[in-house]
Amino acid sequence: MSALLDVVSGACLVAGGFFCVAGAIGPLRMAGFYTRAHAASVTETLGAGLLLAGLMLQAGLTLVTAKLLVVGLLIFFTSPTATHALARAAFARGVRPLLGSRKG
Amino acid sequence: MFAAATLALIVTIALALTRASLGPTVFDRALAGNMTGTSAMLLLAVMGFLTGRPEFLDLAIVYGLLNVIGTIAVLKFFQYRDLGAGGEPRREAGS
């Protein structure tokens, strides 16, 4: 049982790390502000969720798991709020999305 | 496994800081700063497990709270040029 938990939590941690790096490559490669904001959200949803799930499996039913849950809830509520405020502020200051190709 | 996750998060922070230094607009920089903060929060949590000291989670919680308030404050400043500005003016339909 313990070995199984170790394997599952290790898989969660590695997958979370992969999605974090993938979510960081997005903002570097994408063109335009709004696509970058979209790509960056991978880090904050799938990456953070998988990493925290892996840590929770390691911690078991303790106070540490409750704290991990609080960290997860904090990211879950604040990161969409911050991204929304970011997009709204950018639009209000005149940053416009890049739309399609010119010939279409 | 903790070491792999730590390494991945450090790479994430490095890439986000690259975008923050490249970013053409200030909003790209704010986005990268927010990403750095989230990754640092996760890094604190994973580092606590890596070194066997889960007390680092308290630091992660405080860091997350400061991160979101800092991002909102920076955005408010760059949107209104004033931290004490009131709410958004009501938008009329068609304007």
N, CA and C atoms of all chains as a GROMACS GRO file, in nm:
protein
  597
    1MET      N    1   0.084  -0.121   0.000
    1MET     CA    2   0.000   0.000   0.000
    1MET      C    3   0.086   0.125   0.000
    2SER      N    4   0.188   0.123   0.086
    2SER     CA    5   0.277   0.240   0.094
    2SER      C    6   0.357   0.257  -0.034
    3ALA      N    7   0.401   0.140  -0.091
    3ALA     CA    8   0.477   0.148  -0.216
    3ALA      C    9   0.390   0.202  -0.328
    4LEU      N   10   0.262   0.159  -0.328
    4LEU     CA   11   0.170   0.208  -0.431
    4LEU      C   12   0.150   0.359  -0.419
    5LEU      N   13   0.133   0.405  -0.293
    5LEU     CA   14   0.117   0.549  -0.271
    5LEU      C   15   0.240   0.624  -0.320
    6ASP      N   16   0.360   0.568  -0.292
    6ASP     CA   17   0.483   0.633  -0.336
    6ASP      C   18   0.486   0.646  -0.488
    7VAL      N   19   0.447   0.537  -0.556
    7VAL     CA   20   0.451   0.539  -0.703
    7VAL      C   21   0.353   0.643  -0.757
    8VAL      N   22   0.229   0.642  -0.700
    8VAL     CA   23   0.128   0.736  -0.751
    8VAL      C   24   0.170   0.880  -0.724
    9SER      N   25   0.222   0.906  -0.602
    9SER     CA   26   0.259   1.045  -0.572
    9SER      C   27   0.380   1.087  -0.654
   10GLY      N   28   0.473   0.993  -0.679
   10GLY     CA   29   0.587   1.027  -0.765
   10GLY      C   30   0.543   1.061  -0.906
   11ALA      N   31   0.446   0.982  -0.957
   11ALA     CA   32   0.394   1.011  -1.092
   11ALA      C   33   0.328   1.148  -1.094
   12CYS      N   34   0.250   1.180  -0.987
   12CYS     CA   35   0.184   1.311  -0.981
   12CYS      C   36   0.288   1.423  -0.979
   13LEU      N   37   0.396   1.404  -0.901
   13LEU     CA   38   0.497   1.510  -0.890
   13LEU      C   39   0.567   1.532  -1.023
   14VAL      N   40   0.604   1.421  -1.091
   14VAL     CA   41   0.674   1.436  -1.219
   14VAL      C   42   0.584   1.499  -1.324
   15ALA      N   43   0.455   1.453  -1.327
   15ALA     CA   44   0.362   1.512  -1.424
   15ALA      C   45   0.339   1.659  -1.393
   16GLY      N   46   0.328   1.693  -1.264
   16GLY     CA   47   0.310   1.834  -1.227
   16GLY      C   48   0.428   1.918  -1.269
   17GLY      N   49   0.550   1.866  -1.249
   17GLY     CA   50   0.668   1.939  -1.292
   17GLY      C   51   0.670   1.959  -1.442
   18PHE      N   52   0.630   1.853  -1.516
   18PHE     CA   53   0.625   1.865  -1.662
   18PHE      C   54   0.528   1.975  -1.705
   19PHE      N   55   0.407   1.977  -1.644
   19PHE     CA   56   0.309   2.077  -1.685
   19PHE      C   57   0.352   2.217  -1.644
   20CYS      N   58   0.426   2.228  -1.530
   20CYS     CA   59   0.477   2.360  -1.491
   20CYS      C   60   0.573   2.413  -1.597
   21VAL      N   61   0.666   2.327  -1.643
   21VAL     CA   62   0.762   2.371  -1.743
   21VAL      C   63   0.691   2.402  -1.875
   22ALA      N   64   0.592   2.318  -1.911
   22ALA     CA   65   0.516   2.342  -2.034
   22ALA      C   66   0.443   2.476  -2.026
   23GLY      N   67   0.387   2.506  -1.908
   23GLY     CA   68   0.318   2.633  -1.892
   23GLY      C   69   0.411   2.751  -1.890
   24ALA      N   70   0.542   2.727  -1.866
   24ALA     CA   71   0.637   2.837  -1.870
   24ALA      C   72   0.693   2.857  -2.011
   25ILE      N   73   0.697   2.748  -2.091
   25ILE     CA   74   0.746   2.763  -2.228
   25ILE      C   75   0.644   2.839  -2.312
   26GLY      N   76   0.512   2.820  -2.281
   26GLY     CA   77   0.407   2.888  -2.354
   26GLY      C   78   0.425   3.039  -2.361
   27PRO      N   79   0.436   3.108  -2.247
   27PRO     CA   80   0.452   3.254  -2.251
   27PRO      C   81   0.578   3.298  -2.323
   28LEU      N   82   0.680   3.212  -2.332
   28LEU     CA   83   0.800   3.251  -2.405
   28LEU      C   84   0.779   3.244  -2.556
   29ARG      N   85   0.700   3.145  -2.601
   29ARG     CA   86   0.692   3.118  -2.745
   29ARG      C   87   0.573   3.185  -2.813
   30MET      N   88   0.465   3.211  -2.735
   30MET     CA   89   0.343   3.261  -2.798
   30MET      C   90   0.359   3.407  -2.842
   31ALA      N   91   0.276   3.446  -2.939
   31ALA     CA   92   0.276   3.584  -2.986
   31ALA      C   93   0.155   3.656  -2.929
   32GLY      N   94   0.173   3.776  -2.881
   32GLY     CA   95   0.062   3.853  -2.831
   32GLY      C   96   0.036   3.829  -2.684
   33PHE      N   97  -0.017   3.929  -2.618
   33PHE     CA   98  -0.032   3.921  -2.473
   33PHE      C   99  -0.137   3.820  -2.430
   34TYR      N  100  -0.251   3.815  -2.499
   34TYR     CA  101  -0.362   3.733  -2.451
   34TYR      C  102  -0.333   3.584  -2.467
   35THR      N  103  -0.264   3.546  -2.576
   35THR     CA  104  -0.226   3.405  -2.590
   35THR      C  105  -0.126   3.366  -2.482
   36ARG      N  106  -0.039   3.460  -2.445
   36ARG     CA  107   0.057   3.430  -2.338
   36ARG      C  108  -0.014   3.408  -2.206
   37ALA      N  109  -0.114   3.494  -2.177
   37ALA     CA  110  -0.189   3.478  -2.052
   37ALA      C  111  -0.262   3.343  -2.051
   38HIS      N  112  -0.314   3.304  -2.167
   38HIS     CA  113  -0.382   3.176  -2.176
   38HIS      C  114  -0.285   3.060  -2.150
   39ALA      N  115  -0.166   3.067  -2.214
   39ALA     CA  116  -0.070   2.958  -2.198
   39ALA      C  117  -0.018   2.950  -2.055
   40ALA      N  118  -0.006   3.065  -1.988
   40ALA     CA  119   0.050   3.065  -1.852
   40ALA      C  120  -0.042   2.998  -1.753
   41SER      N  121  -0.172   2.985  -1.787
   41SER     CA  122  -0.265   2.930  -1.688
   41SER      C  123  -0.245   2.779  -1.669
   42VAL      N  124  -0.170   2.714  -1.760
   42VAL     CA  125  -0.143   2.570  -1.741
   42VAL      C  126  -0.067   2.547  -1.610
   43THR      N  127   0.032   2.635  -1.584
   43THR     CA  128   0.111   2.622  -1.461
   43THR      C  129   0.021   2.628  -1.338
   44GLU      N  130  -0.078   2.717  -1.342
   44GLU     CA  131  -0.155   2.744  -1.222
   44GLU      C  132  -0.270   2.647  -1.201
   45THR      N  133  -0.310   2.574  -1.304
   45THR     CA  134  -0.418   2.478  -1.284
   45THR      C  135  -0.365   2.335  -1.275
   46LEU      N  136  -0.320   2.282  -1.390
   46LEU     CA  137  -0.280   2.142  -1.392
   46LEU      C  138  -0.148   2.120  -1.316
   47GLY      N  139  -0.050   2.211  -1.337
   47GLY     CA  140   0.080   2.194  -1.270
   47GLY      C  141   0.066   2.200  -1.120
   48ALA      N  142   0.002   2.307  -1.070
   48ALA     CA  143  -0.012   2.323  -0.925
   48ALA      C  144  -0.098   2.212  -0.867
   49GLY      N  145  -0.208   2.177  -0.938
   49GLY     CA  146  -0.297   2.073  -0.887
   49GLY      C  147  -0.227   1.940  -0.872
   50LEU      N  148  -0.151   1.900  -0.976
   50LEU     CA  149  -0.083   1.770  -0.969
   50LEU      C  150   0.027   1.770  -0.864
   51LEU      N  151   0.104   1.880  -0.855
   51LEU     CA  152   0.210   1.886  -0.754
   51LEU      C  153   0.153   1.877  -0.614
   52LEU      N  154   0.046   1.953  -0.588
   52LEU     CA  155  -0.011   1.951  -0.453
   52LEU      C  156  -0.075   1.816  -0.424
   53ALA      N  157  -0.135   1.752  -0.526
   53ALA     CA  158  -0.192   1.619  -0.504
   53ALA      C  159  -0.083   1.519  -0.468
   54GLY      N  160   0.031   1.528  -0.539
   54GLY     CA  161   0.143   1.439  -0.507
   54GLY      C  162   0.194   1.460  -0.365
   55LEU      N  163   0.205   1.587  -0.324
   55LEU     CA  164   0.252   1.615  -0.187
   55LEU      C  165   0.151   1.566  -0.085
   56MET      N  166   0.019   1.582  -0.115
   56MET     CA  167  -0.084   1.536  -0.021
   56MET      C  168  -0.077   1.385  -0.002
   57LEU      N  169  -0.051   1.311  -0.111
   57LEU     CA  170  -0.041   1.165  -0.099
   57LEU      C  171   0.078   1.128  -0.011
   58GLN      N  172   0.186   1.206  -0.017
   58GLN     CA  173   0.301   1.177   0.068
   58GLN      C  174   0.272   1.209   0.214
   59ALA      N  175   0.193   1.314   0.239
   59ALA     CA  176   0.175   1.361   0.377
   59ALA      C  177   0.076   1.276   0.454
   60GLY      N  178  -0.020   1.212   0.387
   60GLY     CA  179  -0.121   1.137   0.460
   60GLY      C  180  -0.220   1.230   0.527
   61LEU      N  181  -0.299   1.174   0.620
   61LEU     CA  182  -0.404   1.254   0.683
   61LEU      C  183  -0.348   1.329   0.803
   62THR      N  184  -0.281   1.441   0.778
   62THR     CA  185  -0.223   1.520   0.887
   62THR      C  186  -0.257   1.667   0.866
   63LEU      N  187  -0.205   1.750   0.955
   63LEU     CA  188  -0.224   1.895   0.942
   63LEU      C  189  -0.158   1.947   0.815
   64VAL      N  190  -0.049   1.880   0.774
   64VAL     CA  191   0.022   1.922   0.653
   64VAL      C  192  -0.071   1.915   0.532
   65THR      N  193  -0.154   1.811   0.526
   65THR     CA  194  -0.248   1.799   0.414
   65THR      C  195  -0.348   1.913   0.415
   66ALA      N  196  -0.392   1.953   0.537
   66ALA     CA  197  -0.485   2.065   0.545
   66ALA      C  198  -0.420   2.192   0.493
   67LYS      N  199  -0.290   2.211   0.528
   67LYS     CA  200  -0.222   2.331   0.478
   67LYS      C  201  -0.206   2.326   0.327
   68LEU      N  202  -0.175   2.206   0.275
   68LEU     CA  203  -0.163   2.192   0.129
   68LEU      C  204  -0.296   2.225   0.062
   69LEU      N  205  -0.406   2.183   0.128
   69LEU     CA  206  -0.538   2.212   0.074
   69LEU      C  207  -0.563   2.362   0.071
   70VAL      N  208  -0.517   2.432   0.178
   70VAL     CA  209  -0.534   2.578   0.182
   70VAL      C  210  -0.454   2.643   0.070
   71VAL      N  211  -0.329   2.595   0.049
   71VAL     CA  212  -0.248   2.649  -0.060
   71VAL      C  213  -0.318   2.627  -0.193
   72GLY      N  214  -0.374   2.505  -0.212
   72GLY     CA  215  -0.444   2.475  -0.337
   72GLY      C  216  -0.564   2.564  -0.358
   73LEU      N  217  -0.643   2.584  -0.251
   73LEU     CA  218  -0.762   2.670  -0.263
   73LEU      C  219  -0.721   2.813  -0.296
   74LEU      N  220  -0.612   2.858  -0.232
   74LEU     CA  221  -0.563   2.994  -0.257
   74LEU      C  222  -0.528   3.012  -0.404
   75ILE      N  223  -0.453   2.915  -0.461
   75ILE     CA  224  -0.417   2.924  -0.603
   75ILE      C  225  -0.543   2.915  -0.688
   76PHE      N  226  -0.635   2.826  -0.648
   76PHE     CA  227  -0.756   2.801  -0.726
   76PHE      C  228  -0.841   2.927  -0.737
   77PHE      N  229  -0.847   3.007  -0.629
   77PHE     CA  230  -0.930   3.126  -0.633
   77PHE      C  231  -0.856   3.249  -0.682
   78THR      N  232  -0.728   3.265  -0.648
   78THR     CA  233  -0.662   3.391  -0.678
   78THR      C  234  -0.605   3.395  -0.819
   79SER      N  235  -0.565   3.281  -0.876
   79SER     CA  236  -0.498   3.291  -1.006
   79SER      C  237  -0.594   3.327  -1.119
   80PRO      N  238  -0.720   3.274  -1.123
   80PRO     CA  239  -0.814   3.326  -1.223
   80PRO      C  240  -0.846   3.472  -1.201
   81THR      N  241  -0.856   3.513  -1.073
   81THR     CA  242  -0.884   3.654  -1.044
   81THR      C  243  -0.773   3.743  -1.098
   82ALA      N  244  -0.648   3.704  -1.071
   82ALA     CA  245  -0.534   3.784  -1.117
   82ALA      C  246  -0.529   3.788  -1.269
   83THR      N  247  -0.555   3.674  -1.334
   83THR     CA  248  -0.551   3.673  -1.481
   83THR      C  249  -0.662   3.759  -1.539
   84HIS      N  250  -0.781   3.754  -1.476
   84HIS     CA  251  -0.893   3.837  -1.521
   84HIS      C  252  -0.857   3.985  -1.508
   85ALA      N  253  -0.801   4.023  -1.393
   85ALA     CA  254  -0.764   4.163  -1.372
   85ALA      C  255  -0.658   4.206  -1.472
   86LEU      N  256  -0.566   4.113  -1.501
   86LEU     CA  257  -0.457   4.141  -1.596
   86LEU      C  258  -0.513   4.168  -1.734
   87ALA      N  259  -0.603   4.080  -1.782
   87ALA     CA  260  -0.659   4.096  -1.915
   87ALA      C  261  -0.742   4.223  -1.922
   88ARG      N  262  -0.817   4.252  -1.816
   88ARG     CA  263  -0.902   4.370  -1.813
   88ARG      C  264  -0.818   4.498  -1.817
   89ALA      N  265  -0.711   4.499  -1.735
   89ALA     CA  266  -0.625   4.617  -1.732
   89ALA      C  267  -0.556   4.636  -1.867
   90ALA      N  268  -0.511   4.525  -1.928
   90ALA     CA  269  -0.443   4.534  -2.057
   90ALA      C  270  -0.539   4.587  -2.163
   91PHE      N  271  -0.664   4.539  -2.163
   91PHE     CA  272  -0.761   4.584  -2.263
   91PHE      C  273  -0.795   4.731  -2.241
   92ALA      N  274  -0.807   4.770  -2.114
   92ALA     CA  275  -0.841   4.909  -2.085
   92ALA      C  276  -0.728   5.003  -2.126
   93ARG      N  277  -0.603   4.953  -2.123
   93ARG     CA  278  -0.491   5.038  -2.162
   93ARG      C  279  -0.459   5.027  -2.311
   94GLY      N  280  -0.543   4.958  -2.388
   94GLY     CA  281  -0.527   4.961  -2.532
   94GLY      C  282  -0.447   4.848  -2.593
   95VAL      N  283  -0.420   4.740  -2.518
   95VAL     CA  284  -0.357   4.623  -2.579
   95VAL      C  285  -0.467   4.544  -2.649
   96ARG      N  286  -0.453   4.521  -2.780
   96ARG     CA  287  -0.558   4.450  -2.854
   96ARG      C  288  -0.510   4.311  -2.893
   97PRO      N  289  -0.603   4.212  -2.895
   97PRO     CA  290  -0.563   4.076  -2.936
   97PRO      C  291  -0.519   4.073  -3.081
   98LEU      N  292  -0.424   3.986  -3.114
   98LEU     CA  293  -0.384   3.966  -3.254
   98LEU      C  294  -0.487   3.875  -3.317
   99LEU      N  295  -0.550   3.921  -3.425
   99LEU     CA  296  -0.656   3.842  -3.486
   99LEU      C  297  -0.611   3.790  -3.622
  100GLY      N  298  -0.626   3.658  -3.641
  100GLY     CA  299  -0.610   3.590  -3.769
  100GLY      C  300  -0.506   3.647  -3.864
  101SER      N  301  -0.507   3.595  -3.987
  101SER     CA  302  -0.411   3.644  -4.087
  101SER      C  303  -0.475   3.759  -4.164
  102ARG      N  304  -0.391   3.841  -4.224
  102ARG     CA  305  -0.439   3.961  -4.292
  102ARG      C  306  -0.520   3.929  -4.417
  103LYS      N  307  -0.482   3.819  -4.486
  103LYS     CA  308  -0.544   3.794  -4.616
  103LYS      C  309  -0.688   3.744  -4.602
  104GLY      N  310  -0.723   3.686  -4.484
  104GLY     CA  311  -0.858   3.632  -4.467
  104GLY      C  312  -0.953   3.745  -4.456
  105MET      N  313   1.194   1.207  -0.646
  105MET     CA  314   1.077   1.270  -0.707
  105MET      C  315   1.066   1.415  -0.665
  106PHE      N  316   1.091   1.442  -0.534
  106PHE     CA  317   1.086   1.581  -0.488
  106PHE      C  318   1.193   1.662  -0.558
  107ALA      N  319   1.311   1.600  -0.580
  107ALA     CA  320   1.419   1.672  -0.646
  107ALA      C  321   1.381   1.706  -0.789
  108ALA      N  322   1.313   1.612  -0.858
  108ALA     CA  323   1.272   1.638  -0.997
  108ALA      C  324   1.171   1.752  -1.001
  109ALA      N  325   1.075   1.750  -0.908
  109ALA     CA  326   0.975   1.857  -0.907
  109ALA      C  327   1.039   1.991  -0.875
  110THR      N  328   1.137   1.990  -0.780
  110THR     CA  329   1.207   2.115  -0.747
  110THR      C  330   1.280   2.171  -0.868
  111LEU      N  331   1.348   2.081  -0.940
  111LEU     CA  332   1.422   2.123  -1.060
  111LEU      C  333   1.328   2.182  -1.164
  112ALA      N  334   1.212   2.114  -1.184
  112ALA     CA  335   1.116   2.163  -1.283
  112ALA      C  336   1.066   2.302  -1.244
  113LEU      N  337   1.042   2.324  -1.114
  113LEU     CA  338   0.991   2.454  -1.071
  113LEU      C  339   1.097   2.562  -1.087
  114ILE      N  340   1.225   2.525  -1.063
  114ILE     CA  341   1.331   2.625  -1.081
  114ILE      C  342   1.341   2.664  -1.228
  115VAL      N  343   1.329   2.563  -1.318
  115VAL     CA  344   1.330   2.593  -1.462
  115VAL      C  345   1.212   2.683  -1.498
  116THR      N  346   1.094   2.652  -1.438
  116THR     CA  347   0.976   2.735  -1.464
  116THR      C  348   1.000   2.880  -1.425
  117ILE      N  349   1.060   2.900  -1.307
  117ILE     CA  350   1.085   3.037  -1.261
  117ILE      C  351   1.184   3.106  -1.354
  118ALA      N  352   1.287   3.031  -1.400
  118ALA     CA  353   1.386   3.091  -1.489
  118ALA      C  354   1.321   3.136  -1.620
  119LEU      N  355   1.231   3.050  -1.676
  119LEU     CA  356   1.165   3.086  -1.802
  119LEU      C  357   1.072   3.205  -1.782
  120ALA      N  358   1.001   3.208  -1.667
  120ALA     CA  359   0.911   3.320  -1.641
  120ALA      C  360   0.989   3.449  -1.626
  121LEU      N  361   1.107   3.442  -1.564
  121LEU     CA  362   1.188   3.563  -1.548
  121LEU      C  363   1.243   3.609  -1.682
  122THR      N  364   1.270   3.511  -1.772
  122THR     CA  365   1.312   3.550  -1.907
  122THR      C  366   1.203   3.630  -1.976
  123ARG      N  367   1.078   3.582  -1.964
  123ARG     CA  368   0.967   3.656  -2.025
  123ARG      C  369   0.952   3.793  -1.958
  124ALA      N  370   0.975   3.798  -1.828
  124ALA     CA  371   0.961   3.926  -1.757
  124ALA      C  372   1.065   4.025  -1.806
  125SER      N  373   1.184   3.978  -1.841
  125SER     CA  374   1.286   4.072  -1.888
  125SER      C  375   1.268   4.105  -2.036
  126LEU      N  376   1.203   4.015  -2.114
  126LEU     CA  377   1.182   4.041  -2.257
  126LEU      C  378   1.058   4.125  -2.281
  127GLY      N  379   0.952   4.090  -2.206
  127GLY     CA  380   0.815   4.134  -2.230
  127GLY      C  381   0.801   4.272  -2.290
  128PRO      N  382   0.736   4.285  -2.406
  128PRO     CA  383   0.725   4.417  -2.468
  128PRO      C  384   0.638   4.513  -2.387
  129THR      N  385   0.525   4.467  -2.335
  129THR     CA  386   0.440   4.558  -2.258
  129THR      C  387   0.455   4.530  -2.109
  130VAL      N  388   0.407   4.625  -2.029
  130VAL     CA  389   0.417   4.609  -1.884
  130VAL      C  390   0.327   4.495  -1.837
  131PHE      N  391   0.223   4.464  -1.915
  131PHE     CA  392   0.131   4.358  -1.872
  131PHE      C  393   0.194   4.221  -1.889
  132ASP      N  394   0.283   4.206  -1.991
  132ASP     CA  395   0.359   4.082  -2.003
  132ASP      C  396   0.447   4.061  -1.880
  133ARG      N  397   0.507   4.171  -1.836
  133ARG     CA  398   0.593   4.161  -1.718
  133ARG      C  399   0.512   4.126  -1.594
  134ALA      N  400   0.392   4.188  -1.581
  134ALA     CA  401   0.307   4.157  -1.466
  134ALA      C  402   0.262   4.011  -1.469
  135LEU      N  403   0.231   3.962  -1.589
  135LEU     CA  404   0.192   3.820  -1.604
  135LEU      C  405   0.306   3.730  -1.561
  136ALA      N  406   0.429   3.762  -1.607
  136ALA     CA  407   0.544   3.680  -1.571
  136ALA      C  408   0.572   3.688  -1.422
  137GLY      N  409   0.552   3.807  -1.363
  137GLY     CA  410   0.572   3.820  -1.220
  137GLY      C  411   0.473   3.736  -1.141
  138ASN      N  412   0.348   3.736  -1.186
  138ASN     CA  413   0.246   3.655  -1.120
  138ASN      C  414   0.280   3.506  -1.130
  139MET      N  415   0.328   3.466  -1.251
  139MET     CA  416   0.367   3.325  -1.270
  139MET      C  417   0.483   3.288  -1.180
  140THR      N  418   0.580   3.380  -1.169
  140THR     CA  419   0.694   3.355  -1.081
  140THR      C  420   0.648   3.336  -0.937
  141GLY      N  421   0.551   3.420  -0.895
  141GLY     CA  422   0.503   3.409  -0.759
  141GLY      C  423   0.435   3.275  -0.733
  142THR      N  424   0.350   3.232  -0.828
  142THR     CA  425   0.282   3.103  -0.810
  142THR      C  426   0.383   2.989  -0.805
  143SER      N  427   0.484   2.995  -0.896
  143SER     CA  428   0.585   2.889  -0.897
  143SER      C  429   0.668   2.890  -0.770
  144ALA      N  430   0.696   3.010  -0.716
  144ALA     CA  431   0.773   3.019  -0.593
  144ALA      C  432   0.696   2.960  -0.476
  145MET      N  433   0.563   2.982  -0.478
  145MET     CA  434   0.476   2.924  -0.375
  145MET      C  435   0.485   2.771  -0.379
  146LEU      N  436   0.474   2.715  -0.500
  146LEU     CA  437   0.483   2.569  -0.514
  146LEU      C  438   0.623   2.520  -0.478
  147LEU      N  439   0.724   2.601  -0.515
  147LEU     CA  440   0.862   2.563  -0.484
  147LEU      C  441   0.883   2.556  -0.333
  148LEU      N  442   0.824   2.653  -0.260
  148LEU     CA  443   0.835   2.651  -0.114
  148LEU      C  444   0.774   2.523  -0.057
  149ALA      N  445   0.656   2.485  -0.110
  149ALA     CA  446   0.588   2.366  -0.061
  149ALA      C  447   0.673   2.241  -0.089
  150VAL      N  448   0.726   2.230  -0.213
  150VAL     CA  449   0.802   2.110  -0.248
  150VAL      C  450   0.936   2.106  -0.174
  151MET      N  451   0.999   2.224  -0.158
  151MET     CA  452   1.127   2.229  -0.086
  151MET      C  453   1.111   2.185   0.059
  152GLY      N  454   0.994   2.220   0.119
  152GLY     CA  455   0.968   2.176   0.256
  152GLY      C  456   0.969   2.024   0.266
  153PHE      N  457   0.910   1.958   0.166
  153PHE     CA  458   0.909   1.812   0.167
  153PHE      C  459   1.047   1.756   0.136
  154LEU      N  460   1.120   1.825   0.046
  154LEU     CA  461   1.252   1.776   0.005
  154LEU      C  462   1.347   1.774   0.123
  155THR      N  463   1.340   1.877   0.209
  155THR     CA  464   1.431   1.884   0.323
  155THR      C  465   1.368   1.830   0.450
  156GLY      N  466   1.244   1.774   0.439
  156GLY     CA  467   1.181   1.715   0.556
  156GLY      C  468   1.131   1.816   0.657
  157ARG      N  469   1.103   1.938   0.611
  157ARG     CA  470   1.051   2.040   0.703
  157ARG      C  471   0.924   2.101   0.645
  158PRO      N  472   0.808   2.034   0.662
  158PRO     CA  473   0.684   2.083   0.601
  158PRO      C  474   0.637   2.215   0.660
  159GLU      N  475   0.709   2.272   0.759
  159GLU     CA  476   0.668   2.403   0.812
  159GLU      C  477   0.678   2.511   0.706
  160PHE      N  478   0.753   2.484   0.598
  160PHE     CA  479   0.765   2.581   0.490
  160PHE      C  480   0.629   2.613   0.426
  161LEU      N  481   0.529   2.525   0.450
  161LEU     CA  482   0.397   2.549   0.392
  161LEU      C  483   0.335   2.678   0.442
  162ASP      N  484   0.364   2.712   0.570
  162ASP     CA  485   0.312   2.839   0.622
  162ASP      C  486   0.367   2.956   0.541
  163LEU      N  487   0.497   2.949   0.511
  163LEU     CA  488   0.557   3.054   0.428
  163LEU      C  489   0.490   3.058   0.292
  164ALA      N  490   0.457   2.939   0.237
  164ALA     CA  491   0.394   2.935   0.105
  164ALA      C  492   0.259   3.005   0.108
  165ILE      N  493   0.182   2.985   0.215
  165ILE     CA  494   0.050   3.048   0.224
  165ILE      C  495   0.065   3.200   0.229
  166VAL      N  496   0.156   3.248   0.315
  166VAL     CA  497   0.174   3.394   0.328
  166VAL      C  498   0.224   3.452   0.196
  167TYR      N  499   0.316   3.379   0.130
  167TYR     CA  500   0.370   3.427   0.004
  167TYR      C  501   0.260   3.437  -0.101
  168GLY      N  502   0.169   3.339  -0.103
  168GLY     CA  503   0.060   3.343  -0.200
  168GLY      C  504  -0.031   3.462  -0.178
  169LEU      N  505  -0.062   3.491  -0.050
  169LEU     CA  506  -0.148   3.607  -0.021
  169LEU      C  507  -0.081   3.736  -0.066
  170LEU      N  508   0.049   3.751  -0.035
  170LEU     CA  509   0.120   3.872  -0.075
  170LEU      C  510   0.128   3.882  -0.227
  171ASN      N  511   0.145   3.768  -0.293
  171ASN     CA  512   0.161   3.766  -0.438
  171ASN      C  513   0.038   3.822  -0.507
  172VAL      N  514  -0.080   3.775  -0.465
  172VAL     CA  515  -0.201   3.818  -0.536
  172VAL      C  516  -0.228   3.966  -0.507
  173ILE      N  517  -0.204   4.010  -0.382
  173ILE     CA  518  -0.230   4.151  -0.351
  173ILE      C  519  -0.132   4.240  -0.427
  174GLY      N  520  -0.007   4.196  -0.439
  174GLY     CA  521   0.092   4.273  -0.514
  174GLY      C  522   0.055   4.284  -0.660
  175THR      N  523   0.011   4.172  -0.720
  175THR     CA  524  -0.027   4.176  -0.862
  175THR      C  525  -0.143   4.272  -0.884
  176ILE      N  526  -0.246   4.262  -0.798
  176ILE     CA  527  -0.364   4.348  -0.815
  176ILE      C  528  -0.324   4.495  -0.799
  177ALA      N  529  -0.235   4.524  -0.702
  177ALA     CA  530  -0.194   4.663  -0.680
  177ALA      C  531  -0.118   4.716  -0.800
  178VAL      N  532  -0.025   4.637  -0.855
  178VAL     CA  533   0.051   4.681  -0.973
  178VAL      C  534  -0.043   4.707  -1.090
  179LEU      N  535  -0.140   4.615  -1.110
  179LEU     CA  536  -0.233   4.632  -1.222
  179LEU      C  537  -0.319   4.756  -1.204
  180LYS      N  538  -0.364   4.779  -1.080
  180LYS     CA  539  -0.446   4.897  -1.057
  180LYS      C  540  -0.367   5.023  -1.086
  181PHE      N  541  -0.240   5.021  -1.046
  181PHE     CA  542  -0.158   5.140  -1.072
  181PHE      C  543  -0.143   5.162  -1.222
  182PHE      N  544  -0.117   5.056  -1.298
  182PHE     CA  545  -0.092   5.076  -1.440
  182PHE      C  546  -0.221   5.100  -1.518
  183GLN      N  547  -0.336   5.064  -1.459
  183GLN     CA  548  -0.461   5.093  -1.528
  183GLN      C  549  -0.507   5.236  -1.502
  184TYR      N  550  -0.497   5.283  -1.376
  184TYR     CA  551  -0.551   5.414  -1.341
  184TYR      C  552  -0.443   5.518  -1.314
  185ARG      N  553  -0.315   5.476  -1.310
  185ARG     CA  554  -0.204   5.566  -1.272
  185ARG      C  555  -0.223   5.623  -1.132
  186ASP      N  556  -0.294   5.550  -1.046
  186ASP     CA  557  -0.323   5.602  -0.914
  186ASP      C  558  -0.371   5.485  -0.829
  187LEU      N  559  -0.308   5.464  -0.713
  187LEU     CA  560  -0.350   5.352  -0.629
  187LEU      C  561  -0.478   5.383  -0.553
  188GLY      N  562  -0.511   5.512  -0.539
  188GLY     CA  563  -0.629   5.549  -0.461
  188GLY      C  564  -0.751   5.574  -0.546
  189ALA      N  565  -0.747   5.535  -0.675
  189ALA     CA  566  -0.860   5.563  -0.762
  189ALA      C  567  -0.983   5.484  -0.719
  190GLY      N  568  -1.100   5.540  -0.750
  190GLY     CA  569  -1.223   5.471  -0.717
  190GLY      C  570  -1.245   5.355  -0.810
  191GLY      N  571  -1.366   5.302  -0.809
  191GLY     CA  572  -1.398   5.188  -0.895
  191GLY      C  573  -1.399   5.227  -1.040
  192GLU      N  574  -1.426   5.128  -1.126
  192GLU     CA  575  -1.429   5.153  -1.269
  192GLU      C  576  -1.551   5.238  -1.304
  193PRO      N  577  -1.536   5.341  -1.389
  193PRO     CA  578  -1.654   5.418  -1.428
  193PRO      C  579  -1.754   5.330  -1.501
  194ARG      N  580  -1.881   5.357  -1.477
  194ARG     CA  581  -1.985   5.274  -1.539
  194ARG      C  582  -1.985   5.294  -1.689
  195ARG      N  583  -1.988   5.183  -1.762
  195ARG     CA  584  -1.985   5.192  -1.908
  195ARG      C  585  -2.126   5.199  -1.963
  196GLU      N  586  -2.152   5.301  -2.043
  196GLU     CA  587  -2.284   5.309  -2.107
  196GLU      C  588  -2.285   5.215  -2.227
  197ALA      N  589  -2.405   5.166  -2.263
  197ALA     CA  590  -2.415   5.077  -2.378
  197ALA      C  591  -2.382   5.156  -2.504
  198GLY      N  592  -2.295   5.097  -2.587
  198GLY     CA  593  -2.265   5.158  -2.715
  198GLY      C  594  -2.152   5.259  -2.710
  199SER      N  595  -2.101   5.289  -2.592
  199SER     CA  596  -1.991   5.385  -2.585
  199SER      C  597  -1.857   5.314  -2.589
   0.00000   0.00000   0.00000
